[in-house]
Amino acid sequence: MASDVSTEQEPALTAQECAPLIGVTASTLWRMAERGLVPCLRTGVAGRGLRFIPSEVRAALRARPAWTDPASHTRGKRDSTAV
């Protein structure tokens, strides 16, 4: 009897390949992985290469509150409308 469930695994992608699929930049995906916010597979010498499974990354992001990228914040700027 044939099963309706696929036994094929989703391929592990580089940050550059995975990032557009989930709507972030590759550098943001790297930062999230380094901070433990999204799952990744470590490859290569000393585990410095990262690979991502898009469905697992999406699931991790859905389970977390909104992601705020600290690198996108401007430092030292104040709101000019503040009194």
N, C-alpha and C positions, 0 to 999 in steps of 0.2 A: 504494500500500500504506500503510495507516495505521500510525503509530508508537505504541508503548506508552508512550513517554516524553512527558511533558507539556512543552510549550514555554512554558507560562504561568509568569511570574515571581511569586515570593512578594512581597506588598506590603511596602514599608518602613513601619514603624510608629513612632509616638512612644514615648518611654520609658514613659509611662503605659499605653499599649496593649500594649507588648511585655513589660513586667516581670511581670505576672501569668502570662503564658504560660510563663515560664522559672522562676518561683518566687522572685523577688526583688522588692524595692521599686523604684520608679522612681528614687529618689535613689541607690540602690546601683548600678543599671544605669548612671546618669550617671557616677558615680565610676569604675566599671570602664572605661567608654569614654574618659574623660578621661585615665586612666592607661595607655591602650593595651591593656587586657586583653581587650576584646571589639571586634569590628569595628562601625563605624557609618558612616553617610553624613552629611556636614555639609551643611546647607541654610541658606538665608536670608542675611541681611546678615552679612558677615564670617564665615560658616560657623558661627554660634553655635547654630543649630538642629540637633538630632541626630535621625536616624531609624535604626531597627534592623530587620534581617531576622532574624526569630526562629530560623530553622534555622542561620544563620551564627553567631549568638550562642551557641546550644546547642553547636554544634561546637567553638567556641573554648573554652567552659567545660569540655567533656569532655576537651579536649587539655591542660588546665592542672591543676596540683595544686589541692587544695581552696582555695576563695576564703575569705580571712579579711578581713572588713570592718574596717579600722582605726577607723572611726567608732564601732563597737560596743564597743570596748574602753574600760574605765573607767580613767581616769588617776589615779594617786596612791593607789589603793586597794591594800592588801596583803592577802594571804591570812591570815585570822585564825587558821588552824590551824598556820601556820609557827612553828617554834621559833627 
